[in-house]
Amino acid sequence: MKKRLLFIAFSVVSGLTALAFQRLDSLETQLKTVEGPEKVNTLNELYIVYNQLNPAKALEYSKQALELANKIGYKKGKAAALNNIGIIFKNQGVYDQALEYYIESLRISDDIDDKEGLASTLNNIGTVYSLKGIYDKALIYFIESYEKFKELKDEQKLVGALNNIGNAYSDKGREDKALEYFSEALNLSEKLGRINSASDPLNNIGNIYFYREEYDKALEYYNRSLEVEKTNKNLLGQALALSNIGATHLEQGNLQKAEEFQMEAKAIATEISANPILKQIYKNLSEIYAKKGEYKKAYDTRLLYDEVKDYVQNEEANRKLAQLEVAFELQRKEKELEILKQEQEIQQLQVENSRIVILLGLMGTIILVGAGITVFKLRQAKR
């Protein structure tokens, strides 16, 4: 069966610019002097730089931005921070948690009528559904995002939206349609002179040729994508391009080259905890070792593949379990309250019944006493 490669889903960072890369030092300095909304914006800009260089530091800055935005009531900054945290979790393969952050970001952007934030987050929700294999739903979000970027006349973001629509069609098995969108995304990127945004469609066009077994063409596009990612200093993109180049050499029977590229990809993916890419790398390495007759290494690497795969699945399963536990605890407390309420109602009824019994007893006594007095008076009258 033909191996499945990863298509790059373009994640949109709202309110940030690629100029942040050129301003890294000044951003770090600026962070020490600014306050309020400006500080939130600076933290969010630092995220875009570190997300590609050091995801752990990117997450730290995003959490700081979220905390400060909450504290000062800066909704636009909060929505951007939530969106950014969602991207980090998506890259780590923790998809349900990514969705939680995206949906909260979407709600805030809608409340404050932030059209750019809305379009960005719609796109990012689509990427998660695509990665979860819910392709029809992903396509709906990608098209809605595309329409909003079109309204905003944001051609740079349109490149990413076109790329993602292509991904959705590829996932649905419509490779010709996918190639149309990837090519349109690449052409628009080149027309804008923004070669830094060309890496995603380049990689994805390479995947189409890979599936068609046109390996030389696939390598051409993967290598072009790798060069762009190196220029962008995007470690995630570099790891994926290297792994795809290695997978292509594997199909061509160039086992030594295939191993070299996979090992280079592995070093980067491990450094940035890119678990979905690590899954692909370990699977490819296991196959390489098996074909080289290194069966012990093939077996050990397959175990690593299973471990990473289980980790990603367990992250999702643990979150679902935690949600179930919270729901169960809530139901238990509600049940306890209901039982307590019923017990209180029973006690109240018992008190009321006791009062009725006492009242009836008193009334009975009064009637008996009254009857006795009446009988006594009648007897006295007869005498």
N, C-alpha and C positions, 0 to 999 in steps of 0.2 A: 504494500500500500504506500502511496506517495506520502512522504513526510509533510507535516503541516508547519509552515513557517509563520513567524509573527509579522503581521502588517503593522506599520506605525500609525497609531491613531493620534491625530494632532490635538493636543490639549491646549486650550486657550487660557492665558493668564489675563484677567481683566484689569485694565487701567495701568498696565506696565509697558515698558518699551525696551527694545534691544539695546538702546543707548546705555542701559544700566550696566552692561558689561564694561563699557568704556569709562564708567564713572565709579567703579568699585571702591577705590580709595577715598574718593570724595564722599561717597555714600556713608562709608564707615565713620568718617570725620563728622559729617552732617548729623548722623544719628546722635552724637553726643551733645549737640547744641539745640536741636529742634524739640518742640513740644506739641501736644494735642494732635489734631488731624494730620499735620505735616509729618509728625513722627511715625504715625501709623502708615502713611504713604511710603516713607523711607524704608520702614521694616518690610513692607510688601515688595518694594523694589529690590531690596537685598535678597528676598526670596528667589526672584527670577534668576539671579546670578548663581546663588548657591544650590539651587535645585539641580543644576546640571553638574556642579563641581563637588558639592558636599550635601547630599539630601538631609543628613541629620541636622546640620546647621541651618538648612533651609526651613526645616520643621520647627526648629527653635525660634527663628525669627517670625515665622507665621503665627506661632502660638503667642508670642509677645504682642504682635499686631492685633490679634483677636482679643487678647485680654485688655489692652489699652483701648481699643475701639469700643468694647463693651462698657468700660469704665466711663468714657466720655460721651457715650451715645452717638458715635460716628458710624452710621449705618452703612454707608458706601464702603468705608474701610473694612468694616466687619464682614460684609459680603465678599469682598476680595480675599480677605484672609481665609475665610471658610472655603472658598473655591480653591485656593492654593494648597491648603491642607488636604483637600480632597484629591488633588493631583498627586501629592506625595503618596497617599495610601493606594491610589490606583496603580502607581508605578511599582509599588511593593506587592501588588496582587491582592490587597485586602479590599475587595470590591464593595462589599456591603457597607463598610465604614466610609469609604469614599463617597458612596451614594448619599449617606446621611448628611455629610458636609455639603455636598453639591445641592441637595434639595433645600437645605436651610438657606444657603446662599441665594438660590433661585427665588425663594419666598421673599427675602429681604429686597433683592433687586427689583422684583415685581412691585413691592409695596412703595418703593421710592422712585419708581419709573426710571430705573437705570437701564436703558436699552442695551448699552454695550455689555454691562454685567450680565444681563438676561441672556443675550445671544451667546456669550462665552460659556455660561454655565449650562445652557441647553446643549451646546456642543459636547461639553465634558460628560454630561449624563449619558449622552449617546455613546461615548467611548466605553463607558462601563458596561452598558447593555450589550455592546458589541463583544467585549471581552468575556462576558457571561454567556455568550451564545444566543442572546435574544435579539436576532438580527432585524426583524421587522420593526420592533420597538426602537432599536438604535437608528434605523433609517428615518423614522418619523422625527426624532429629535435632531438629527443632522440636517434634514431638509428645513425644519423650522428655524434652526440656527442660521443656515445659509440665507434664508429669506430676510432675516433680521439684519445680518451683516450687509446684505445687498441694499436694504433701506438706509443703512448708515453710510453707504458708499465706502466701506472699509475693505479695499481690495486685498490688503495684506492678510486679513483674517479670512477672506473668501478663499484664499489658497488652501488654508487648513480645512475649511468646510467642504470644498470640492474633494480634497483628499479623503476625507472621512466618508463622504457619500460613496466614493469609489470603494472604500473598505467594505461598506455594507453590501454593495452589489457583489463584491468578490466573495464575501462570506455566504451569500445566497447562491453562489455557483454561477453568477452571470459575469464571467471574466471579460467578455468583450465590452460590456457596459462599464465595468470597473476601469478598464484600460482607457476608455474615453475620458472619464472623470480624472484619473491620475494624470493623463496627458494634458488636460485642460489646466489642472493645478500647476503642473510644471511649466507650461507655456506662460501662464499668468505671472508666475514667480520670476521667470526670466524677463518678461516684458517690464515688470516693475523694477528690474535690476536688483532684486532682493534674493540673491543666490542662497543666502543663509536659510531661507524657507523652502528651498528645493529638495532638501535631503529626504523628507518624508515621501513625496511622490516618486523620487528616484528609487528609494528602497522598494516601494510597493510595485512599481513597474518591473523592477528586478524579480519580484516574487511571481508576477504573472508569467514572465518568460521562464522562470524556474519550473513552474507547473506545466508549461508547454514543452519542457525538456529542451529549450533553446538556451543551453547553459552558458555559451560564450556571451550572448546578449545579456543574460542575467548577471554575469560577472561584471560586465561593462557598467551596468546601472548600480550595482552594489558598491563598486569601487568609487564611482562618482559620489554616491551617498556618503561613503566613509570619508572622502576628502572634505566634503562640506561639513560633516560632523566634527572633524578635527579642527577646521577653521572656527567653528562655533564653540569649540571646547565642550561639546556635549557628550559626556561619558556614556550616558544611556544609549544614545544613537550610535556611538562608536562600537559598543558591545554588541548591539544587534546587527550592525553591518558586518562586523568581523565574523560573527557566528553564521550569518547567511553566506558569506564568502566561503567559509569552511564547509558548510553543508553542500554548496555547489561543487567544490573540489571532491567531496566525498562521492557525489553522484557520478563524477567523471572518473573516479577510481584513483585520484591523486591523494592517497591516504596520508602521506607525510605532510603535505601542504594543509590538508584538511585538519589534521591534529594541531599543527602550529597555530592556525587561525582560531580554532576553538579554544586553545589554551590561553591565547591572548585575550579573547573575549571573556573567558572565565575569570581572569584576574580582575578585569574592570567590573564585571557584573557582581562579583563577590564583594568588591570594595564598596559598591553603592547599594548593595542588598536588592538587586534587580531580580527577584525570584522568578517571575515568568520567563525571563531570558535565560536564567540559570537552568531552568527545566529543559529548555530546548538544547542548551549546550551539553548538559550531562547525557541527554538522550543521544545526541550526535556522537559524543566521545565514546559512549558504550558501543555503538555500532562500529566506529572506527577500530577500536581495540579488538572487537570480535573478528572483523575482517582481516586484521593483522595477526590473528591467532593468539592474541594476548588475552586469554579467556578470564584469568583471575582479575585483571584490570577492568575488563568489560563487565564482569559481575559486580565488582566493587563500585564502579561508576554507575551502574544501573541502580544499585542501592541508594546512591546519592541522589539520583533522579527521583526515585520513589520518595525519599525523605523530603526533598524540596516540594514535590507535588503534594505530599501529605501535609506539609507545613502550610501551604497556601490554602488547601481545603480545610485544615483544622482551624486556621484563623477565622474563616467564615463560619465553620461549625461552632466554634467557641462563642462567637458573637451571637449566633442564633440560640445557643444553649443559655447564654447569659440573659438574653431577651425572654426566653421561656421561663427561666428561673424567676425573673422579675415579675412576669405575668402571673406565675404560679403563686408567688409570695403575695402579690396584690389580691388575687382571688381568695387566698387563704385568709388574709386580713379582712376582706369584705365578708367572707363567710363567718369569721369570728364575730364581726360587728353585727351581722344578721342574727347569729345565735344569741349574742348578748342582748340585742334588741328584743328578740322573742322572749328571752328569759325575763327581761324587765317588764314586757307586756304581760307575761304570765303572772309575775309578782304583783303587778298592778291590778290584774283581774282578781287575784287571790285577796288582795287588800279590799277591793271593791266588794267582792263576794262576802268577805268577813263583815264588812260594814252593813251589807244587806241583811246577813243573818242576824247580826246584833239588833239592827233596826226592826226586823220582823219579830225577833224575840221580845224587844221592848213593846212593840205594838201588841203582840200576843199577851204579854203580861198586863198591859193597860186594859185590853179587852176583857181578860179574865177578872181583873180587879173590878172593872166597871160592871161586869155581869154579876159578880159576887155582891157588890153594893146594891145593885138593883134587886136581886133575890132577897137580900136582907131587908130592904125597905118594904118589899111586897109582904113578907112575913109579918113585919111589924104592923103593917096596915091591917092585916087580917085579924090580929089580936085586938 
